[in-house]
Amino acid sequence: MPLSEPTMRDDDLLLLIDVQRDFCAGGRLAVPDGDAVVPAINRLAGRFKHIVLTQDWHPAGHTSFASHHPGKRPFEQILVSYGVQTLWPDHCVQQTPGAEFHPDLDVALVLRPAELILRKGFRKEIDSYSAFLENDKRTTTGLAGYLRERGFRRIFLAGLAYDYCVRFSAVDAVRAGFETFVIEDACRAIGPVAETEREFAQAGVELATAAEIVAGRA
């Protein structure tokens, strides 16, 4: 879908979701072809005056880890206080190499200019896919308020994984009142994406490409 504005604006923000070692090749929860988002993000970053990154930041023994539930295996589902929880391999544990940002993210273009690094998933008993709301759908991260106070109106998302943390973040961004675009070729998914894209269409999340933005057609 083409973007509705001809140029990037001062109230645009690039929101980079969980571009961390554990979600890339060799990581504990590697997203297929996850490393491919990094060069795309490095190209995109130069088009934005404002960048925020999220960082999955779990304590050891987090409730989403299969290892925390005897007899359970990764990718099984259980019921917790806020509903169905998918169990994952231990990943992005605080102060471990897997929780670090991908080493090929451009320091000068991405990391140094970033105005906020939002850590999520640090509450042991609640998982957190979205950059805006934890999985109980009640506990906020504070990001929506921060973005409103800063005067941002359009949010562009890229990162990992398209069908989980990017998806939840994008839908919640719309619900929080932001015009929201997912840069689909700067994301990668864990599994099939048809359901994700149906939800995007229903919620009003728009899709864009890195080529559109880098070429100045956004």
ABEGO torsion letter per residue (X at the ends): XBBABABBBAABBBBBBGBBAAABBGBABBBBGAAAAAAAAAAAAAABABBBBBBBBBBBGBAABAAABBGBBBGBBBBBAAEBBBBBBBBGBBGBAAABBBAABBAAAAAAABABBBBBGABAABBBABAABBAAGABBAGAAAAAAAAGBABBBBBEOBAABAAAAAAAAAAAAGBBBBBBAAABBBABBAAAAAAAAAAAGBBBBBAAAAAAGAX
